[in-house]
Amino acid sequence: MALAEVCGFQPARKGLDIAEATAESANIEFNSQLMLPPFANPGLNLGNVLVDESGKEIQMHFDHGTTTLGFKYQGGVVLAVDSRATGGMYIGSGSVRKIIPINKFLLGTMAGGAADCTYWERVLSKQCRLYELRNRERISVAAASKLLSNQAYNYKGMGLSMGVMIAGYDKRGPGLYYVDSDGERISGEVFSVGSGSIFAYGVLDQGYRYDLTDEEAYDLGRRSIYHATNRDAASGGIVRVYHMKPTGYEVISEEDCKDLHYRYAEEKKK
């Protein structure tokens, strides 16, 4: 309680009335509650809050763009992503970190709504830590992905936008799962998610095999993302490559796709 008083923590009052959603949107008074959209029933009305010059409501379309990929091989799991955040044709940021550490042995990727992916993977990080404290062992990759899938399923049809990969290493070895905002959960060897995934898959399908060396795996992930940024206008920025090992994850490289473009162009000339 003393820490709560120092931090100014105010617990949310019980019995939030959905009919008063507009009045309860501000979290100034109760800083522990989530801020709600400033209109009633956000699950149904989120896409109808824009109006044109004549005052007619227009549908809000969430146009997402990204490229993320992950694959298992004999050395663990490699994740590679770009860093561009877009809203339709507008580039909001060129330096988004789309690989989110959940703990030392679990990583999550981001595709879809940046806020949704970031928030729910942070919630997953909390739940994984609680699992460790209660059971005195690390949570498995399968269990972690199932927790995220269950959370997403509870909000199915309410406007969430997520297409994430959960990668990790546990006592069963490397694990890689795809989880989306409908609660779907798939285990696999190779995944690519996002608007540029069709281009990344073209490179992955040609170069992937399970017995890749570490350097070959890093180069495959890096080249796959680069070619996606070259063809997909909604992907670009920094190409980040992470390696999930038995000892935890390691950041392999963070290189601008422009630098990769000129490097690969010079390689073709040789």
Accessible surface in RSA format (square Angstrom, percent):
REM  Atomic radii and reference values for relative SASA: ProtOr
REM  Chains: A
REM  Algorithm: Lee & Richards
REM  Probe-radius: 1.40
REM  Slices: 20
REM RES _ NUM      All-atoms   Total-Side   Main-Chain    Non-polar    All polar
REM                ABS   REL    ABS   REL    ABS   REL    ABS   REL    ABS   REL
RES MET A   1   181.63  94.1 141.80  93.8  39.83  94.8 110.21  93.7  71.43  94.6
RES ALA A   2    75.77  69.7  67.37 104.0   8.40  19.1  70.50  99.3   5.26  13.9
RES LEU A   3   134.74  75.0 128.66  92.0   6.08  15.3 131.74  92.5   3.00   8.1
RES ALA A   4    27.80  25.6  21.91  33.8   5.90  13.4  26.14  36.8   1.66   4.4
RES GLU A   5   132.26  75.9 105.80  80.0  26.46  63.0  44.34  85.8  87.91  71.8
RES VAL A   6   128.02  84.2  95.32  86.3  32.69  78.8 102.81  89.3  25.20  68.4
RES CYS A   7    88.91  67.3  53.59  59.8  35.32  83.0  28.20  71.4  60.71  65.5
RES GLY A   8    34.98  43.1   0.00   N/A  34.98  43.1  30.01  82.4   4.96  11.1
RES PHE A   9    99.44  49.7  87.53  54.2  11.91  31.0  89.18  54.1  10.26  29.4
RES GLN A  10    89.72  50.2  89.72  65.6   0.00   0.0  15.44  32.9  74.28  56.3
RES PRO A  11    86.63  63.1  81.00  73.8   5.63  20.5  81.80  67.5   4.83  30.0
RES ALA A  12    37.77  34.7  22.53  34.8  15.24  34.7  22.53  31.7  15.24  40.4
RES ARG A  13   105.28  44.2  86.08  43.9  19.20  45.7  56.27  76.9  49.01  29.7
RES LYS A  14   189.86  92.6 170.98 104.9  18.88  45.0 117.22 105.5  72.64  77.4
RES GLY A  15    67.47  83.2   0.00   N/A  67.47  83.2  42.47 116.6  24.99  56.0
RES LEU A  16    75.50  42.0  50.85  36.4  24.65  62.0  50.85  35.7  24.65  66.3
RES ASP A  17    65.46  45.9  59.74  59.5   5.72  13.5  21.85  51.4  43.61  43.5
RES ILE A  18   108.15  61.5 105.96  78.9   2.19   5.3 106.24  76.5   1.91   5.2
RES ALA A  19    88.30  81.2  51.37  79.3  36.93  84.0  60.40  85.1  27.90  73.9
RES GLU A  20    78.68  45.2  73.44  55.6   5.24  12.5  27.33  52.9  51.35  41.9
RES ALA A  21     2.08   1.9   1.65   2.5   0.43   1.0   1.85   2.6   0.23   0.6
RES THR A  22    87.49  62.2  76.90  78.0  10.59  25.2  61.94  83.2  25.55  38.6
RES ALA A  23    82.12  75.5  46.73  72.1  35.39  80.5  57.99  81.7  24.13  63.9
RES GLU A  24    25.14  14.4  24.16  18.3   0.97   2.3   1.22   2.4  23.91  19.5
RES SER A  25    13.60  11.5  13.57  18.1   0.04   0.1  13.59  28.9   0.01   0.0
RES ALA A  26    59.68  54.9  47.24  72.9  12.44  28.3  49.25  69.4  10.42  27.6
RES ASN A  27    43.57  30.0  40.48  39.1   3.09   7.4   0.24   0.6  43.33  41.9
RES ILE A  28   148.44  84.5 129.22  96.3  19.22  46.3 131.77  94.9  16.67  45.2
RES GLU A  29   122.02  70.1 109.44  82.8  12.58  30.0  48.47  93.8  73.55  60.0
RES PHE A  30    40.63  20.3  40.56  25.1   0.07   0.2  40.56  24.6   0.07   0.2
RES ASN A  31    75.82  52.3  51.70  50.0  24.12  58.1  25.50  61.4  50.32  48.6
RES SER A  32    51.61  43.6  13.30  17.8  38.31  88.3  19.78  42.1  31.83  44.6
RES GLN A  33    28.75  16.1  18.51  13.5  10.23  24.4  18.42  39.2  10.33   7.8
RES LEU A  34   117.77  65.6 108.61  77.7   9.16  23.0 110.19  77.4   7.57  20.4
RES MET A  35   113.16  58.6  87.44  57.9  25.72  61.2  47.38  40.3  65.78  87.2
RES LEU A  36    43.73  24.4  40.77  29.2   2.95   7.4  41.45  29.1   2.28   6.1
RES PRO A  37    42.56  31.0  35.57  32.4   6.99  25.4  41.84  34.5   0.71   4.4
RES PRO A  38    97.80  71.3  82.50  75.2  15.29  55.6  82.50  68.1  15.29  95.1
RES PHE A  39    41.30  20.7  38.61  23.9   2.69   7.0  41.19  25.0   0.10   0.3
RES ALA A  40    50.26  46.2  45.34  70.0   4.92  11.2  45.34  63.9   4.92  13.0
RES ASN A  41    66.46  45.8  65.18  63.0   1.29   3.1  15.59  37.5  50.87  49.2
RES PRO A  42    36.78  26.8  35.88  32.7   0.90   3.3  36.19  29.9   0.59   3.7
RES GLY A  43    21.52  26.5   0.00   N/A  21.52  26.5   6.87  18.9  14.64  32.8
RES LEU A  44   131.53  73.3 111.32  79.6  20.22  50.8 113.47  79.7  18.07  48.6
RES ASN A  45    57.74  39.8  57.74  55.8   0.00   0.0  10.07  24.2  47.67  46.1
RES LEU A  46    53.51  29.8  53.13  38.0   0.38   0.9  53.13  37.3   0.38   1.0
RES GLY A  47    12.09  14.9   0.00   N/A  12.09  14.9   7.26  19.9   4.83  10.8
RES ASN A  48    57.09  39.4  48.91  47.3   8.18  19.7   8.33  20.0  48.77  47.1
RES VAL A  49    61.28  40.3  31.23  28.3  30.05  72.4  37.93  33.0  23.35  63.3
RES LEU A  50    81.67  45.5  80.66  57.7   1.01   2.5  81.67  57.4   0.00   0.0
RES VAL A  51    90.94  59.8  69.54  63.0  21.40  51.6  69.54  60.4  21.40  58.0
RES ASP A  52    42.12  29.5  28.98  28.8  13.15  31.1  19.01  44.7  23.11  23.1
RES GLU A  53   176.20 101.2 130.07  98.4  46.13 109.8  77.37 149.7  98.83  80.7
RES SER A  54    93.69  79.2  52.58  70.2  41.11  94.7  52.68 112.2  41.01  57.5
RES GLY A  55    50.02  61.7   0.00   N/A  50.02  61.7  27.41  75.2  22.61  50.6
RES LYS A  56   146.20  71.3 137.91  84.6   8.29  19.7  88.38  79.5  57.82  61.6
RES GLU A  57   111.39  64.0  95.23  72.0  16.16  38.5  30.81  59.6  80.58  65.8
RES ILE A  58    72.80  41.4  67.27  50.1   5.53  13.3  72.80  52.4   0.00   0.0
RES GLN A  59   100.27  56.1  81.32  59.4  18.96  45.1  28.99  61.7  71.29  54.1
RES MET A  60    47.59  24.6  39.45  26.1   8.14  19.4  31.70  26.9  15.89  21.1
RES HIS A  61   136.91  74.8 112.39  78.1  24.52  62.7  75.19  77.5  61.72  71.8
RES PHE A  62   113.20  56.6  88.04  54.5  25.16  65.5  91.60  55.5  21.60  61.8
RES ASP A  63    85.04  59.6  75.86  75.5   9.18  21.7  23.09  54.3  61.95  61.8
RES HIS A  64    72.55  39.6  46.40  32.3  26.14  66.9  39.71  40.9  32.84  38.2
RES GLY A  65     7.72   9.5   0.00   N/A   7.72   9.5   0.64   1.8   7.08  15.9
RES THR A  66     7.75   5.5   7.75   7.9   0.00   0.0   7.75  10.4   0.00   0.0
RES THR A  67     0.00   0.0   0.00   0.0   0.00   0.0   0.00   0.0   0.00   0.0
RES THR A  68     0.00   0.0   0.00   0.0   0.00   0.0   0.00   0.0   0.00   0.0
RES LEU A  69     0.00   0.0   0.00   0.0   0.00   0.0   0.00   0.0   0.00   0.0
RES GLY A  70     0.00   0.0   0.00   N/A   0.00   0.0   0.00   0.0   0.00   0.0
RES PHE A  71     0.00   0.0   0.00   0.0   0.00   0.0   0.00   0.0   0.00   0.0
RES LYS A  72    31.36  15.3  31.36  19.2   0.00   0.0   3.54   3.2  27.81  29.6
RES TYR A  73     0.40   0.2   0.00   0.0   0.40   1.0   0.00   0.0   0.40   0.5
RES GLN A  74    96.95  54.2  67.85  49.6  29.10  69.3  25.93  55.2  71.02  53.9
RES GLY A  75    20.22  24.9   0.00   N/A  20.22  24.9  14.92  40.9   5.30  11.9
RES GLY A  76     1.16   1.4   0.00   N/A   1.16   1.4   0.03   0.1   1.13   2.5
RES VAL A  77     0.22   0.1   0.00   0.0   0.22   0.5   0.00   0.0   0.22   0.6
RES VAL A  78     0.00   0.0   0.00   0.0   0.00   0.0   0.00   0.0   0.00   0.0
RES LEU A  79     0.88   0.5   0.88   0.6   0.00   0.0   0.88   0.6   0.00   0.0
RES ALA A  80     0.00   0.0   0.00   0.0   0.00   0.0   0.00   0.0   0.00   0.0
RES VAL A  81     0.00   0.0   0.00   0.0   0.00   0.0   0.00   0.0   0.00   0.0
RES ASP A  82     0.06   0.0   0.06   0.1   0.00   0.0   0.06   0.1   0.00   0.0
RES SER A  83     0.00   0.0   0.00   0.0   0.00   0.0   0.00   0.0   0.00   0.0
RES ARG A  84    55.46  23.3  55.34  28.2   0.13   0.3   0.00   0.0  55.46  33.6
RES ALA A  85    28.12  25.9  23.84  36.8   4.28   9.7  28.12  39.6   0.00   0.0
RES THR A  86    26.21  18.6   4.46   4.5  21.76  51.9   5.93   8.0  20.28  30.7
RES GLY A  87    48.24  59.5   0.00   N/A  48.24  59.5  33.67  92.4  14.57  32.6
RES GLY A  88    29.78  36.7   0.00   N/A  29.78  36.7  16.92  46.4  12.86  28.8
RES MET A  89   181.56  94.0 151.20 100.1  30.36  72.3 122.83 104.4  58.73  77.8
RES TYR A  90   157.94  73.7 151.58  86.2   6.36  16.6 114.97  86.4  42.98  53.0
RES ILE A  91    85.44  48.6  68.70  51.2  16.74  40.3  68.70  49.5  16.74  45.4
RES GLY A  92    47.46  58.5   0.00   N/A  47.46  58.5  18.19  49.9  29.27  65.6
RES SER A  93    39.75  33.6  30.74  41.0   9.02  20.8  28.90  61.5  10.85  15.2
RES GLY A  94    38.26  47.2   0.00   N/A  38.26  47.2  21.93  60.2  16.33  36.6
RES SER A  95    76.48  64.6  63.75  85.1  12.73  29.3  34.50  73.5  41.98  58.8
RES VAL A  96    31.12  20.5  24.99  22.6   6.13  14.8  31.12  27.0   0.00   0.0
RES ARG A  97   130.98  55.0 121.72  62.0   9.27  22.1  53.79  73.5  77.19  46.8
RES LYS A  98     6.57   3.2   6.57   4.0   0.00   0.0   6.29   5.7   0.28   0.3
RES ILE A  99     4.44   2.5   0.60   0.4   3.85   9.3   0.60   0.4   3.85  10.4
RES ILE A 100    22.18  12.6  21.40  15.9   0.78   1.9  22.18  16.0   0.00   0.0
RES PRO A 101    66.41  48.4  50.54  46.1  15.87  57.7  50.54  41.7  15.87  98.6
RES ILE A 102     7.96   4.5   0.00   0.0   7.96  19.2   0.27   0.2   7.70  20.9
RES ASN A 103    37.22  25.7  24.77  23.9  12.45  30.0  35.02  84.3   2.20   2.1
RES LYS A 104   111.49  54.4 103.78  63.7   7.71  18.4  66.98  60.3  44.51  47.4
RES PHE A 105    39.38  19.7  39.04  24.2   0.33   0.9  39.04  23.7   0.33   1.0
RES LEU A 106     3.17   1.8   3.17   2.3   0.00   0.0   3.17   2.2   0.00   0.0
RES LEU A 107     0.43   0.2   0.43   0.3   0.00   0.0   0.43   0.3   0.00   0.0
RES GLY A 108     0.00   0.0   0.00   N/A   0.00   0.0   0.00   0.0   0.00   0.0
RES THR A 109     0.00   0.0   0.00   0.0   0.00   0.0   0.00   0.0   0.00   0.0
RES MET A 110    14.02   7.3  13.63   9.0   0.39   0.9  10.19   8.7   3.83   5.1
RES ALA A 111     4.78   4.4   2.83   4.4   1.94   4.4   4.74   6.7   0.04   0.1
RES GLY A 112    25.86  31.9   0.00   N/A  25.86  31.9   9.01  24.7  16.85  37.7
RES GLY A 113    13.73  16.9   0.00   N/A  13.73  16.9  13.73  37.7   0.00   0.0
RES ALA A 114    49.33  45.4  42.33  65.3   7.01  15.9  43.12  60.7   6.22  16.5
RES ALA A 115    79.94  73.5  65.64 101.3  14.29  32.5  75.12 105.8   4.82  12.8
RES ASP A 116    33.51  23.5  31.98  31.8   1.53   3.6   2.62   6.2  30.89  30.8
RES CYS A 117     0.00   0.0   0.00   0.0   0.00   0.0   0.00   0.0   0.00   0.0
RES THR A 118    32.45  23.1  32.45  32.9   0.00   0.0  25.69  34.5   6.76  10.2
RES TYR A 119    89.31  41.7  86.99  49.5   2.32   6.0  65.31  49.1  24.00  29.6
RES TRP A 120    31.24  12.5  31.24  15.1   0.00   0.0  27.43  14.6   3.82   6.2
RES GLU A 121     0.43   0.2   0.00   0.0   0.43   1.0   0.00   0.0   0.43   0.4
RES ARG A 122   163.37  68.6 155.57  79.3   7.79  18.6  47.42  64.8 115.95  70.3
RES VAL A 123    26.24  17.3  23.95  21.7   2.29   5.5  26.09  22.7   0.15   0.4
RES LEU A 124     0.00   0.0   0.00   0.0   0.00   0.0   0.00   0.0   0.00   0.0
RES SER A 125    33.97  28.7  31.92  42.6   2.04   4.7   8.99  19.1  24.98  35.0
RES LYS A 126   116.06  56.6 108.05  66.3   8.02  19.1  68.40  61.6  47.67  50.8
RES GLN A 127    51.38  28.7  47.06  34.4   4.33  10.3  10.78  23.0  40.60  30.8
RES CYS A 128     0.61   0.5   0.61   0.7   0.00   0.0   0.61   1.5   0.00   0.0
RES ARG A 129   131.38  55.2 129.91  66.2   1.46   3.5  52.32  71.5  79.06  47.9
RES LEU A 130    64.58  36.0  64.58  46.2   0.00   0.0  64.58  45.4   0.00   0.0
RES TYR A 131    69.25  32.3  67.06  38.2   2.18   5.7  40.80  30.7  28.44  35.1
RES GLU A 132    36.43  20.9  31.83  24.1   4.60  11.0   6.35  12.3  30.08  24.6
RES LEU A 133   105.47  58.7  82.39  58.9  23.08  58.0  85.92  60.3  19.55  52.6
RES ARG A 134   181.95  76.4 147.66  75.3  34.30  81.7  57.04  77.9 124.92  75.7
RES ASN A 135    74.51  51.4  50.99  49.3  23.51  56.6  10.73  25.8  63.78  61.6
RES ARG A 136   221.19  92.9 186.11  94.9  35.08  83.5  68.40  93.5 152.79  92.6
RES GLU A 137    83.82  48.1  71.79  54.3  12.03  28.6  34.10  66.0  49.72  40.6
RES ARG A 138   104.01  43.7  85.64  43.7  18.37  43.7  32.61  44.6  71.40  43.3
RES ILE A 139     7.22   4.1   1.76   1.3   5.46  13.1   1.78   1.3   5.44  14.8
RES SER A 140    30.32  25.6  26.98  36.0   3.33   7.7  18.33  39.0  11.99  16.8
RES VAL A 141     3.14   2.1   3.14   2.8   0.00   0.0   3.14   2.7   0.00   0.0
RES ALA A 142    21.39  19.7  20.19  31.2   1.20   2.7  20.44  28.8   0.94   2.5
RES ALA A 143    36.42  33.5  28.49  44.0   7.93  18.0  35.29  49.7   1.13   3.0
RES ALA A 144     0.00   0.0   0.00   0.0   0.00   0.0   0.00   0.0   0.00   0.0
RES SER A 145     0.00   0.0   0.00   0.0   0.00   0.0   0.00   0.0   0.00   0.0
RES LYS A 146    97.64  47.6  97.64  59.9   0.00   0.0  53.31  48.0  44.33  47.2
RES LEU A 147    56.89  31.7  56.17  40.2   0.72   1.8  56.20  39.5   0.69   1.8
RES LEU A 148     0.14   0.1   0.14   0.1   0.00   0.0   0.14   0.1   0.00   0.0
RES SER A 149     4.64   3.9   4.62   6.2   0.01   0.0   0.00   0.0   4.64   6.5
RES ASN A 150    70.59  48.7  68.09  65.8   2.49   6.0  22.70  54.6  47.89  46.3
RES GLN A 151    19.21  10.7  17.52  12.8   1.68   4.0  18.48  39.3   0.72   0.5
RES ALA A 152     1.66   1.5   0.00   0.0   1.66   3.8   1.51   2.1   0.14   0.4
RES TYR A 153   134.94  63.0 129.47  73.7   5.47  14.2  81.68  61.4  53.26  65.7
RES ASN A 154   113.34  78.2  82.66  79.9  30.69  73.9  19.40  46.7  93.94  90.8
RES TYR A 155    89.43  41.8  89.04  50.7   0.39   1.0  46.24  34.7  43.19  53.2
RES LYS A 156   111.79  54.5  91.11  55.9  20.68  49.2  46.60  41.9  65.20  69.4
RES GLY A 157    67.45  83.2   0.00   N/A  67.45  83.2  40.04 109.9  27.41  61.4
RES MET A 158   102.68  53.2  87.82  58.1  14.86  35.4  70.41  59.9  32.27  42.8
RES GLY A 159    45.98  56.7   0.00   N/A  45.98  56.7  26.01  71.4  19.97  44.7
RES LEU A 160    39.77  22.2  22.19  15.9  17.59  44.2  22.28  15.6  17.50  47.1
RES SER A 161    29.97  25.3  27.01  36.1   2.96   6.8  19.40  41.3  10.58  14.8
RES MET A 162    10.26   5.3   1.28   0.8   8.98  21.4   2.89   2.5   7.37   9.8
RES GLY A 163     7.83   9.7   0.00   N/A   7.83   9.7   6.88  18.9   0.94   2.1
RES VAL A 164     0.08   0.0   0.08   0.1   0.00   0.0   0.08   0.1   0.00   0.0
RES MET A 165     0.00   0.0   0.00   0.0   0.00   0.0   0.00   0.0   0.00   0.0
RES ILE A 166     0.00   0.0   0.00   0.0   0.00   0.0   0.00   0.0   0.00   0.0
RES ALA A 167     0.00   0.0   0.00   0.0   0.00   0.0   0.00   0.0   0.00   0.0
RES GLY A 168     0.00   0.0   0.00   N/A   0.00   0.0   0.00   0.0   0.00   0.0
RES TYR A 169    44.67  20.9  42.49  24.2   2.18   5.7  14.85  11.2  29.82  36.8
RES ASP A 170    18.75  13.1  12.29  12.2   6.47  15.3   8.05  18.9  10.70  10.7
RES LYS A 171   180.00  87.8 133.25  81.8  46.75 111.3 111.31 100.2  68.69  73.2
RES ARG A 172   201.46  84.6 162.27  82.7  39.19  93.3  61.76  84.4 139.70  84.7
RES GLY A 173    13.42  16.6   0.00   N/A  13.42  16.6  11.53  31.6   1.89   4.2
RES PRO A 174    36.63  26.7  24.32  22.2  12.31  44.7  24.32  20.1  12.31  76.5
RES GLY A 175     9.10  11.2   0.00   N/A   9.10  11.2   9.10  25.0   0.00   0.0
RES LEU A 176     0.41   0.2   0.00   0.0   0.41   1.0   0.00   0.0   0.41   1.1
RES TYR A 177    32.67  15.3  32.67  18.6   0.00   0.0   7.39   5.6  25.28  31.2
RES TYR A 178    41.64  19.4  41.64  23.7   0.00   0.0  19.08  14.3  22.56  27.8
RES VAL A 179     0.23   0.2   0.10   0.1   0.13   0.3   0.10   0.1   0.13   0.4
RES ASP A 180    18.70  13.1  18.70  18.6   0.00   0.0   6.00  14.1  12.70  12.7
RES SER A 181    19.51  16.5  17.67  23.6   1.84   4.2   1.34   2.9  18.17  25.5
RES ASP A 182    76.52  53.6  71.36  71.0   5.17  12.2   9.07  21.4  67.45  67.3
RES GLY A 183    14.02  17.3   0.00   N/A  14.02  17.3   1.35   3.7  12.67  28.4
RES GLU A 184    87.25  50.1  77.63  58.7   9.62  22.9  33.38  64.6  53.87  44.0
RES ARG A 185    79.90  33.5  53.09  27.1  26.81  63.8   6.73   9.2  73.17  44.3
RES ILE A 186    72.89  41.5  69.31  51.6   3.58   8.6  72.89  52.5   0.00   0.0
RES SER A 187    67.50  57.0  42.84  57.2  24.65  56.8  24.38  51.9  43.11  60.4
RES GLY A 188    18.46  22.8   0.00   N/A  18.46  22.8  18.46  50.7   0.00   0.0
RES GLU A 189    85.48  49.1  81.31  61.5   4.17   9.9  46.96  90.8  38.52  31.5
RES VAL A 190    36.69  24.1  21.42  19.4  15.27  36.8  21.42  18.6  15.27  41.4
RES PHE A 191    26.74  13.4  26.74  16.6   0.00   0.0  26.74  16.2   0.00   0.0
RES SER A 192    10.16   8.6   0.00   0.0  10.16  23.4   0.00   0.0  10.16  14.2
RES VAL A 193    21.95  14.4  19.53  17.7   2.42   5.8  21.95  19.1   0.00   0.0
RES GLY A 194    25.52  31.5   0.00   N/A  25.52  31.5  12.90  35.4  12.62  28.3
RES SER A 195    50.45  42.6  22.10  29.5  28.35  65.3  35.14  74.8  15.31  21.4
RES GLY A 196     0.00   0.0   0.00   N/A   0.00   0.0   0.00   0.0   0.00   0.0
RES SER A 197    15.47  13.1  15.47  20.6   0.00   0.0   0.00   0.0  15.47  21.7
RES ILE A 198   125.16  71.2 110.00  82.0  15.16  36.5 111.90  80.6  13.27  36.0
RES PHE A 199    72.34  36.2  63.71  39.5   8.62  22.4  69.49  42.1   2.84   8.1
RES ALA A 200     0.00   0.0   0.00   0.0   0.00   0.0   0.00   0.0   0.00   0.0
RES TYR A 201    72.47  33.8  72.47  41.2   0.00   0.0  55.82  41.9  16.65  20.5
RES GLY A 202    47.10  58.1   0.00   N/A  47.10  58.1  35.22  96.6  11.89  26.6
RES VAL A 203    31.87  21.0  30.90  28.0   0.97   2.3  31.38  27.3   0.50   1.3
RES LEU A 204     0.37   0.2   0.28   0.2   0.09   0.2   0.37   0.3   0.00   0.0
RES ASP A 205   112.29  78.7  81.19  80.8  31.11  73.6  32.48  76.4  79.81  79.6
RES GLN A 206   163.22  91.3 127.90  93.5  35.32  84.1  45.76  97.4 117.46  89.1
RES GLY A 207    29.38  36.2   0.00   N/A  29.38  36.2  23.19  63.6   6.19  13.9
RES TYR A 208    57.29  26.7  37.16  21.1  20.13  52.4  35.29  26.5  21.99  27.1
RES ARG A 209   111.69  46.9 106.59  54.3   5.10  12.1  53.94  73.7  57.75  35.0
RES TYR A 210   120.57  56.3 114.60  65.2   5.97  15.5  85.30  64.1  35.27  43.5
RES ASP A 211    92.73  65.0  81.17  80.8  11.56  27.3  36.77  86.5  55.96  55.8
RES LEU A 212     4.40   2.5   4.40   3.1   0.00   0.0   4.40   3.1   0.00   0.0
RES THR A 213    72.85  51.8  71.52  72.5   1.32   3.2  68.63  92.2   4.21   6.4
RES ASP A 214    58.25  40.8  54.69  54.4   3.56   8.4  14.35  33.8  43.90  43.8
RES GLU A 215   125.55  72.1 121.82  92.2   3.73   8.9  61.55 119.1  64.00  52.3
RES GLU A 216    72.95  41.9  65.60  49.6   7.35  17.5  34.25  66.3  38.70  31.6
RES ALA A 217     0.00   0.0   0.00   0.0   0.00   0.0   0.00   0.0   0.00   0.0
RES TYR A 218    14.04   6.6  14.04   8.0   0.00   0.0   9.16   6.9   4.88   6.0
RES ASP A 219    50.05  35.1  50.04  49.8   0.01   0.0  16.29  38.3  33.76  33.7
RES LEU A 220    14.64   8.2  12.19   8.7   2.46   6.2  14.42  10.1   0.23   0.6
RES GLY A 221     0.00   0.0   0.00   N/A   0.00   0.0   0.00   0.0   0.00   0.0
RES ARG A 222    26.92  11.3  26.92  13.7   0.00   0.0   0.70   1.0  26.22  15.9
RES ARG A 223    67.37  28.3  67.37  34.3   0.00   0.0  19.21  26.2  48.17  29.2
RES SER A 224     0.00   0.0   0.00   0.0   0.00   0.0   0.00   0.0   0.00   0.0
RES ILE A 225     0.00   0.0   0.00   0.0   0.00   0.0   0.00   0.0   0.00   0.0
RES TYR A 226    15.12   7.1  15.12   8.6   0.00   0.0   6.05   4.5   9.07  11.2
RES HIS A 227    60.70  33.2  60.70  42.2   0.00   0.0  32.88  33.9  27.82  32.4
RES ALA A 228     0.00   0.0   0.00   0.0   0.00   0.0   0.00   0.0   0.00   0.0
RES THR A 229    18.67  13.3   2.84   2.9  15.83  37.7   1.25   1.7  17.42  26.3
RES ASN A 230    82.58  56.9  51.23  49.5  31.35  75.5   6.87  16.5  75.70  73.2
RES ARG A 231   176.44  74.1 146.82  74.8  29.61  70.5  28.56  39.0 147.88  89.6
RES ASP A 232    18.80  13.2  16.01  15.9   2.79   6.6   2.57   6.1  16.22  16.2
RES ALA A 233    79.20  72.8  58.27  89.9  20.93  47.6  68.81  96.9  10.38  27.5
RES ALA A 234    21.31  19.6  18.74  28.9   2.57   5.8  20.78  29.3   0.53   1.4
RES SER A 235     1.26   1.1   0.00   0.0   1.26   2.9   0.00   0.0   1.26   1.8
RES GLY A 236     1.55   1.9   0.00   N/A   1.55   1.9   1.54   4.2   0.01   0.0
RES GLY A 237    15.19  18.7   0.00   N/A  15.19  18.7  13.91  38.2   1.28   2.9
RES ILE A 238    40.37  23.0  40.37  30.1   0.00   0.0  40.37  29.1   0.00   0.0
RES VAL A 239     0.41   0.3   0.13   0.1   0.27   0.7   0.13   0.1   0.27   0.7
RES ARG A 240    12.86   5.4  12.86   6.6   0.00   0.0   0.73   1.0  12.13   7.4
RES VAL A 241     0.00   0.0   0.00   0.0   0.00   0.0   0.00   0.0   0.00   0.0
RES TYR A 242    11.74   5.5  11.48   6.5   0.26   0.7   0.72   0.5  11.02  13.6
RES HIS A 243     2.32   1.3   2.32   1.6   0.00   0.0   2.32   2.4   0.00   0.0
RES MET A 244     0.93   0.5   0.38   0.3   0.54   1.3   0.38   0.3   0.54   0.7
RES LYS A 245    56.56  27.6  56.56  34.7   0.00   0.0  21.44  19.3  35.12  37.4
RES PRO A 246    81.87  59.7  65.90  60.1  15.97  58.1  66.12  54.6  15.76  97.9
RES THR A 247   106.58  75.8  90.59  91.8  16.00  38.1  80.37 108.0  26.21  39.6
RES GLY A 248     2.30   2.8   0.00   N/A   2.30   2.8   0.45   1.2   1.85   4.1
RES TYR A 249    51.21  23.9  45.27  25.8   5.94  15.5  13.94  10.5  37.27  45.9
RES GLU A 250    74.94  43.0  70.63  53.4   4.30  10.2  31.09  60.1  43.84  35.8
RES VAL A 251    70.51  46.4  49.75  45.0  20.76  50.0  49.75  43.2  20.76  56.3
RES ILE A 252    44.80  25.5  16.82  12.5  27.98  67.4  18.72  13.5  26.09  70.8
RES SER A 253    19.45  16.4  11.75  15.7   7.69  17.7  19.45  41.4   0.00   0.0
RES GLU A 254    73.95  42.5  42.77  32.4  31.19  74.3  14.05  27.2  59.90  48.9
RES GLU A 255    40.36  23.2  36.19  27.4   4.17   9.9  25.46  49.2  14.91  12.2
RES ASP A 256    48.00  33.6  44.82  44.6   3.18   7.5   9.34  22.0  38.67  38.6
RES CYS A 257    24.84  18.8  23.59  26.3   1.25   2.9   0.51   1.3  24.33  26.2
RES LYS A 258   126.58  61.8 121.28  74.4   5.31  12.6  68.89  62.0  57.69  61.5
RES ASP A 259    78.30  54.8  71.49  71.2   6.82  16.1  22.23  52.3  56.07  55.9
RES LEU A 260     0.00   0.0   0.00   0.0   0.00   0.0   0.00   0.0   0.00   0.0
RES HIS A 261    75.63  41.3  74.76  52.0   0.87   2.2  46.46  47.9  29.17  33.9
RES TYR A 262   138.42  64.6 137.59  78.3   0.83   2.2  91.74  68.9  46.68  57.5
RES ARG A 263    97.98  41.1  90.91  46.3   7.07  16.8  44.75  61.2  53.23  32.3
RES TYR A 264     9.77   4.6   8.95   5.1   0.82   2.1   8.95   6.7   0.82   1.0
RES ALA A 265    34.42  31.6  29.22  45.1   5.20  11.8  32.20  45.3   2.22   5.9
RES GLU A 266    91.13  52.3  90.69  68.6   0.44   1.0  36.40  70.4  54.73  44.7
RES GLU A 267    71.99  41.3  59.23  44.8  12.76  30.4  30.29  58.6  41.70  34.0
RES LYS A 268   170.44  83.2 137.09  84.1  33.36  79.4  93.30  84.0  77.15  82.2
RES LYS A 269   158.23  77.2 119.75  73.5  38.48  91.6  84.28  75.9  73.95  78.8
RES LYS A 270   201.15  98.1 136.10  83.5  65.04 154.9 119.28 107.4  81.87  87.2
END  Absolute sums over single chains surface
CHAIN  1 A    14845.4      11926.9       2918.5       8301.4       6544.0
END  Absolute sums over all chains
TOTAL         14845.4      11926.9       2918.5       8301.4       6544.0
